[in-house]
Amino acid sequence: MQQYVSYTMTILIELLDGKQLTATDKNYSNTNQYVSKIKNRGIELVELKIPNKHNSQKHYKRFLARSDDNIKKAKDFLDYLAYCNRNRKRKN
């Protein structure tokens, strides 16, 4: 059985891989709710406001602050989420 990977876990994995993410990068219902979970755990994200391509609004481009302590917090939270989701079945 493969490990269930939640949206929060996917976002954390991509941030740890050094990717910069915007709300439009993912087809999740509300990317901000997952980012809030990450930030509430004390994990620092760098957020830059960038113009939206389709209208006059702006959205955030986010990436993980690359301090050793922050990376450790992100990895620890990812491990915690993996432990919490260990018995969930993967969606097909």
Secondary structure, DSSP 4 states (H G I P E B T S, - for coil): -PPP--HHHHHHHHHHTT--EEGGGS--S-HHHHHHHHHHTT--EEEEEEE-SSSS-EEEEEEE---HHHHHHHHHHHHHHHHHTTTSPPP-
